[in-house]
Amino acid sequence: MSNVIHLLTGRPLRSLDEVLPFPGECLPCFVGRMVGSQGCSGGLGWVEQFRMHRAKRASALTRRLAAQGALCDCTLTDVVWRLSPGLWEWTADGRLLPPAEAPPCVGVRPNSAQPCRHWVSADELAM
């Protein structure tokens, strides 16, 4: 058992790598992965974790996302970005639904807080 406790989750960590963005991983892919494996931080903690490790110059990132309606990490991929309709799947009864899990991140340039091509702005996605 580790003696290192993560501040956001309160859980022991085997390695700090468990809660860091992968090289080239985009913000919504990272936050979605962290919410799925570690849970929501109750705020924009995973967003801030990403910013501190991958996009240090994006100092207004959490304020910008909050202004767009993301009040916590688990709402980021519903309110600000959504999976591209090109990744959605048809059901047997003829409905088009997003996949249960996001595909692996296709990557972004270093120091970017932008989404990879799997994500589109939720505002642009007419539902």
C-alpha positions as CSV (number, residue, x, y, z in Angstrom):
1,M,0.0,0.0,0.0
2,S,1.3,3.4,-0.9
3,N,1.8,6.2,1.6
4,V,1.1,8.8,-1.1
5,I,-2.5,10.2,-1.0
6,H,-3.9,12.2,-3.9
7,L,-5.3,15.5,-2.8
8,L,-8.3,15.4,-5.2
9,T,-9.4,11.8,-4.6
10,G,-8.1,11.1,-1.1
11,R,-7.0,7.7,-2.4
12,P,-3.6,6.1,-2.1
13,L,-1.5,6.1,-5.3
14,R,0.8,3.4,-6.4
15,S,2.4,5.9,-8.8
16,L,1.9,9.6,-9.7
17,D,1.6,8.5,-13.3
18,E,-1.9,7.2,-12.4
19,V,-3.2,10.8,-12.3
20,L,-1.1,12.6,-14.9
21,P,-2.0,13.2,-18.5
22,F,-0.4,10.9,-21.1
23,P,2.1,12.6,-23.5
24,G,0.0,14.3,-26.1
25,E,-3.3,13.5,-24.4
26,C,-6.0,16.2,-24.9
27,L,-7.9,17.9,-22.0
28,P,-11.3,16.2,-22.5
29,C,-9.7,12.8,-23.0
30,F,-7.7,13.2,-19.8
31,V,-10.6,14.5,-17.8
32,G,-12.9,11.8,-19.1
33,R,-10.3,9.1,-18.2
34,M,-9.8,10.5,-14.7
35,V,-13.5,10.9,-13.9
36,G,-14.0,7.3,-15.1
37,S,-11.2,5.8,-13.1
38,Q,-10.9,8.2,-10.1
39,G,-14.2,9.9,-9.9
40,C,-15.3,13.5,-10.2
41,S,-13.4,16.0,-8.1
42,G,-16.5,18.0,-7.3
43,G,-15.0,21.0,-9.1
44,L,-12.6,21.5,-12.0
45,G,-9.7,19.7,-10.1
46,W,-8.8,17.4,-13.0
47,V,-8.9,20.3,-15.4
48,E,-6.5,22.1,-13.1
49,Q,-4.3,19.0,-12.8
50,F,-4.1,18.9,-16.6
51,R,-3.3,22.6,-16.8
52,M,-0.5,22.4,-14.2
53,H,1.2,19.5,-16.0
54,R,0.5,20.1,-19.7
55,A,-0.7,23.7,-20.3
56,K,0.8,25.9,-17.7
57,R,0.3,29.1,-19.7
58,A,-3.5,28.5,-19.9
59,S,-4.0,30.4,-16.6
60,A,-7.6,31.3,-17.4
61,L,-8.6,27.8,-18.4
62,T,-10.8,26.9,-15.4
63,R,-12.5,30.3,-15.5
64,R,-13.2,30.0,-19.3
65,L,-14.6,26.5,-18.9
66,A,-16.7,27.6,-15.9
67,A,-18.1,30.5,-18.0
68,Q,-19.1,27.9,-20.7
69,G,-21.1,26.0,-18.0
70,A,-18.6,23.3,-16.8
71,L,-19.1,23.5,-13.1
72,C,-17.2,20.2,-12.3
73,D,-15.0,17.7,-14.2
74,C,-17.9,15.3,-14.9
75,T,-19.8,18.0,-16.8
76,L,-16.9,19.0,-19.1
77,T,-17.6,16.3,-21.7
78,D,-21.3,17.1,-21.7
79,V,-21.5,20.8,-21.4
80,V,-18.4,22.1,-23.2
81,W,-17.3,19.3,-25.5
82,R,-19.1,16.1,-26.8
83,L,-17.8,13.2,-28.8
84,S,-17.9,13.9,-32.6
85,P,-21.0,12.5,-34.3
86,G,-18.7,10.6,-36.6
87,L,-18.0,8.3,-33.6
88,W,-21.7,7.7,-32.7
89,E,-23.3,4.4,-33.3
90,W,-26.7,3.3,-34.6
91,T,-28.7,1.1,-32.3
92,A,-30.9,-1.8,-33.4
93,D,-34.0,0.4,-33.0
94,G,-32.6,3.1,-35.3
95,R,-31.4,5.6,-32.7
96,L,-28.0,7.3,-33.0
97,L,-26.1,7.3,-29.7
98,P,-22.6,8.3,-28.6
99,P,-20.3,5.4,-27.7
100,A,-20.3,4.3,-24.1
101,E,-16.5,5.0,-23.9
102,A,-14.4,7.5,-25.7
103,P,-11.9,6.0,-28.2
104,P,-8.2,6.5,-27.4
105,C,-7.0,10.1,-27.7
106,V,-5.4,10.9,-31.0
107,G,-3.3,13.6,-29.4
108,V,-2.7,17.3,-29.6
109,R,0.4,19.4,-29.8
110,P,2.5,20.0,-26.6
111,N,1.2,22.6,-24.1
112,S,-2.3,22.7,-25.7
113,A,-5.5,22.7,-23.7
114,Q,-7.6,22.1,-26.9
115,P,-9.5,18.9,-27.6
116,C,-8.3,16.2,-30.1
117,R,-10.3,15.6,-33.2
118,H,-12.7,13.2,-31.4
119,W,-14.4,16.2,-29.7
120,V,-16.6,19.0,-31.0
121,S,-18.0,22.0,-29.2
122,A,-21.3,21.1,-27.5
123,D,-22.7,24.4,-28.8
124,E,-22.0,23.3,-32.4
125,L,-23.7,19.9,-31.9
126,A,-27.4,20.4,-32.6
127,M,-29.5,17.9,-30.7
